Amino acid sequence: MDRGTQHTAATAATALIDAVRERTHAARVAEAAAFVAVGDWATAHTSDEVVGDPITVLGEWHEESYAEKLAGDQFLELGGPGAPVVAEFCIGEVAAARGCSFDAARRLVGDAVELRYRLPRVHARIAAGEVDVWRGRRIAQATRTLTFEGAGFVDRHVAYVAGKATGPEVDRLVVEAAARFDPETTEAERAEADGGRHLTIELGDVGYTDPLTGTLRGTVDVHGTLDLADALDLERTVAHVARQLVELGCDQDLDVRRSMALGEVARRCDGISTLEYDEGQPPTPTRTRREVVLFVHLDQAAITGTLTGFGPGIDACTGTTGIDLARLDTPGLPRGTVTAEQVQTWCASPDTTVTIKPVIDLNQHDAVNGYTPPDWIADHVRVRWPRCVFPYCTRSSRTADLDHRQAYDENGPPGQTSTTNLFPLCRRHHRMKTHRELRTGKRWTYRPTNPDNGEPPNALIWTSPTGQTYLVDPDGTHPWPPPETT
């Protein structure tokens, strides 16, 4: 390569790095501006009360019952002591505008309020684009439980290094602030540290794809802190059952057998107990029967391998419809996808009770008289809409309320409770749809799409109190109207 070519290549490389630097800076400035705007929005929906004062319930008091008042817009404590309280329903607009869940938006608004009112120096550096938003939010989340004076102490000491302070450094400063300004609470928490034993079963991760292997896991992580005596008993029992599995012909390695052994321990209940019973003797150990509830969704795609109406999508890599997968969708359990073979393994045990739910035809619509839907209509609606239908909400419809889109009228026509008039809304978003916001005096509303007007079928269009619109279908939330393509 001659000198001219090397110079050209070096110039091109420099231009690329300059572009990375410039766009990174622009992204930081834009993110900071968006974060400040969230804080401005929250400030416009605050009360004169601050965290620590009695919280006011918003709404009309002259006609509604107390329970109805509690269901309406309310002030929430999102920041630490001394920060103003924020109207709950205003968070819904933030969630929809950012395309995130209500819980994520609530955390964002809480961090913005914490920084604006209790960590003003750090907030000023974020607004100037000198500190990444994520670093400022990390500090805000650490100071939330401090007194107002303690938060100010952290703000003064960390502001000038907020752009490079590590999490442990911030945590140590927070601990010092708590000890300085709230010594009674610090001592009480230290005394309670001995009660930190726990056992956590990470059910929320079951069925998701392993990022390293790209395969379906079908497993969960378990971790905890036990009393030493309990841990020794558990270790002896797990080791004993793992050896038994070898004797019964299991050829898995030791780690796998130990994980299987813990499940066997749970089902057998054959450990030695030191609990005291009324009769003086523990009951005879019994083997717990495993119950598997299968929601079998069968449509034309599963039979013919073609896509019509509601049905599984064809995988672009395999060319199949994915009907060899099972979807976990049971209240109280995590949602996710597992292979049909794993379900067969679960059901193969003679100690498993299998309940088969009836097939639901999503192309058939039913209606009944009366306000409360029967089980078959409720199941139909929840299968059609697997999540809360509010924009960007990801909560399972299995635990959601069923909302009458057109309000139920006791004196109205028959058939108002139908599969076409019921939609799942989680309790929070059901409240936001039912009750109006204090500031705007308006509610969230939604309607089914009309394909005759060029709108996509089997979808809903939501309108927020400020007039923003969002399209929701069984696959999620989409911009509406759709952005123009060039």
C-alpha positions, 0 to 999 in steps of 0.5 A, a space after each residue: 500500500 503506497 503512502 497516498 492510499 494509507 493517507 486516504 484510509 487513515 482519513 476515512 477511519 478518522 471520519 468514522 471515529 469523528 462520526 461516532 463521537 459526534 453522534 454519541 454526544 448528540 444522543 447524550 444531549 437528546 436523552 438528557 433533553 428528553 429526561 428533563 422534559 419528563 421532569 417538566 411533565 411531572 412538575 406540571 402534575 404535582 401537588 403542594 404536598 411533599 413526600 411524608 404528608 398525607 396523600 390526597 385522593 383526586 376526584 369529585 367528592 360530592 357524589 362518588 363513594 370513598 372506594 370510587 375515589 380511591 380508584 380515580 387519579 391519586 397522588 403518588 410518592 415517587 421521590 424521597 422525603 421532601 419531593 412533591 407528590 405526582 398525579 398517578 394518571 400522568 404517568 400513562 402519557 409518559 409510558 405511551 410516549 416512550 413506548 414502555 410499560 407503566 412500571 418503567 415510566 413510573 420509575 423514570 418519573 420517580 428518578 426525574 423527580 428525585 433528581 430535580 428536587 433532592 439532587 439539584 446539582 447532579 440534575 443540572 449536570 445531566 441537563 447540561 449534557 455533562 453526565 449520562 442520564 443512566 448515571 444520574 438515575 443510578 444515583 437517584 435510585 440509591 438516595 430515595 430512602 435518605 432524609 432530605 438532608 442526607 440526599 443533599 449531602 450526597 448531592 454536594 459530594 457526588 455532583 462533581 464526579 457524577 460522570 465517573 462515580 461507580 455504583 459501589 462508590 455511590 452506595 458507600 456515600 449513601 451509607 455514610 449519609 444515612 448514618 450521619 442524618 438518620 442514625 436510628 434507622 441505620 441501627 435498626 436496619 443493622 439489627 435486622 440484618 440477621 434476618 436476611 435469609 431467603 430463598 428465591 426461585 426466578 420464575 420470571 425467566 422460565 422459557 426464554 431463549 438462552 442468549 449464549 446458546 440461542 436455545 429454549 431454556 425451560 429452566 429457572 435459577 434458584 438462589 438463597 441464603 439459609 441457616 447453616 443447619 438447614 443448609 447442611 440438612 438440604 445438602 445431605 438430602 440432595 446428595 442422597 437423592 442424586 445418588 439414588 437417581 444413579 441407582 435408578 439408571 439416570 446417566 446425567 452428570 452430577 450437577 444435573 442430578 442435583 437439580 433434579 434431586 431438589 425437584 424430587 425432594 419437593 415432591 416426595 416430602 420425605 425429609 426429617 422434620 423437626 417441627 412440633 405437631 399437635 399430636 406429637 408426631 409428624 404426619 406420614 410423608 405424602 408424595 405431591 401430585 404434579 398438575 399441568 394445565 395445558 391451554 391448547 390453541 388450535 386453529 387452521 394454521 396448526 392443521 394446514 400449516 397456512 396462516 389465516 386469521 389468528 395463528 402462529 407465525 411462520 419462522 423465517 429460518 425454519 419455514 415452519 409454523 412453530 406448532 411444536 412449541 408450547 406457551 405457558 399461560 397460567 395465572 401465578 406462573 411465568 409466561 414463556 415458551 417451552 418445547 412440546 417435548 419438555 411438556 411431554 416429559 412433565 406429563 409422563 410421570 404417573 404422579 402428574 394430573 393433566 387437565 385438558 382445556 377445551 379448544 377455543 375457536 377464535 373465529 366464532 363469537 359468543 354473547 350472553 346476557 348479564 354483566 359477568 362473562 362465563 368462563 368460556 367467553 372469558 377464556 376466548 377473550 384472553 386467548 385472543 388478547 394474551 396481554 392487557 390491551 393498553 398501549 405498551 402494557 405487557 401484563 398477562 390477560 390471565 390476571 387482567 380485568 375484562 372491560 366492557 368497551 361499550 359500558 354495560 347498561 342494565 336497561 340496554 339490549 341483550 348480548 352486551 357481554 360478548 367476545 367483541 365487546 370485552 377486552 382485558 385491561 390490567 387493574 391500573 389501566 382499567 382505572 385509567 380508562 374508567 376515570 378521568 385525569 384531574 388536569 385535562 378532565 379527559 379519559 383514555 378511550 379506545 375503539 376497534 379498527 375498521 378495515 373498510 377505512 383502511 385500518 388493519 383488522 383485529 386491532 384497537 386504536 387508543 386515544 390519550 387525554 392529550 389526543 395521542 393515538 396508538 394502535 394495539 393488536 395481539 402482537 403489541 403496540 404500533 405508531 398510529 397513524 403509521 409513519 410515512 415511508 419514503 
